[in-house]
Amino acid sequence: MIEIRNLSVDFGGVRALNNLTVTLDERIVGVIGPNGAGKTTLLNVLSGFVRPTSGTLAANGENLLALPVYRRARWGLRRTFQTEQVTDDLTVWDNVAVMLDSAPTPRAQRHAQIQAAIDYVGLSGAARRLGSTLNAYERRMCEIARAVVGKPRIVLMDEPGAGLSQREVEALRQVIRGIPARFDAMVVLIEHDVDLIASVCITTAVLDFGTLVAYGPTHEVLRNPQVRAAYLGVEELDDATA
């Protein structure tokens, strides 16, 4: 569970998040809104890359604002990025293994955790390939394996479906859906693909100009007239909620 209270972020004269208060308490939560709404800023605050101007932030009762980035990662806060962070001159195995470098994990357990993450995303046959040889979908799966290896508590995903084909998005859908049960982790998903949001997210928050416009069960939020008219387009939402 993530508890956000009166959270604001200012960049110079621009308020990226405006007095945001919301409790994200489901296993898969979506965050949607137009470009510039504050979605990625929210993920940056959660992961520690941006310090809020004011407000409080807690996850599972832990004060995240008291933890630097590396301690949030050790605590179990993981992140994928809009531009994946796969290292080209490392193998898939080593790309995933590096996420456990600072973890005091016995060698055999560490090996099993790496293998489990790679197996989960379907890259077992590519484990010894260099990152530079992976296609866009494989790179995205490698990035997700990096996020779930070990013992994640919260996995933040920033537009993982971007640039993927319809078939690849369907495979991604199954991967995201399975994370809570397989790794006992919460997922927070930012995504422009409303159909993906509708099919995997239990609840969804809508941001606009850094302000919370709506939050609740995903299908109710997507039927909200204000959300439909102002942010996502009625035709796209009709398809997602049909």
C-alpha positions, 0 to 999 in steps of 0.5 A: 500500500502506498499512502500519499498525502498533500504531495507537491513538486515544483520545478522552478515556477511549474507545479508538476504535482499539486497537493496530491492525496491518494492511497494506492491499496490494490495489487495492480494500480494504473496511473493515466493522464495526458502528457505533462500530467505529472505521471512520471514525476510521481514515479520519480518521487516514489523511486527517490529521483525527485524530492517533493516540495511538500507532503508525505509518502509512505509504503507499507508503513515505511516513510519513503522520504527518509530513504535515499534511492539505493535504500528504497531499492534494497527495501524492495522498490523497483522501477522500469523506465520509458527508455529501458536500462538494459546494458548492451555489453552484458548478457541477459543473465548479468543484466539481471544479476547486477540488481542483486550485487548489494544484496546479502544473499547466499550464492545458491539462492541468488542464482535461483532468484536470477533464474526465476526472474529470467524464466518468468519473462520468457527469456530462458533461451536468451540468458547468455545473449548480450543485451545488444542482440535483443529486440525491443520486446526482449529488452523490455522483458529483460528490464522487467526481469531486473525489476522483479528479481529478488524480493520486490515489494513494489514494482513501478512501470513507466509505459512498458507497452510503448513500441510493442506490437499487439501480440507483444502487448498481450504477452506483456499483459500476462506478465504484469498480471502475474507479478503480484501472485508470483513475486508477492509485489504490488505493481504501479503502472503508467501506460497510455494504452487504455486497453492494457490499463483496463485489462490489468489494473484493479484501480486507476488514478487519473492525473491532469496538471499534477492534480488528481482528477479521479481514483477508483475501480478502473472500469468506473474511472474509465466511464467517468464523463470528465475523464472520458471527455477531457483526457482520453477520448470517448472512442478509445474509452468505448473500446476499452470498456466494452 
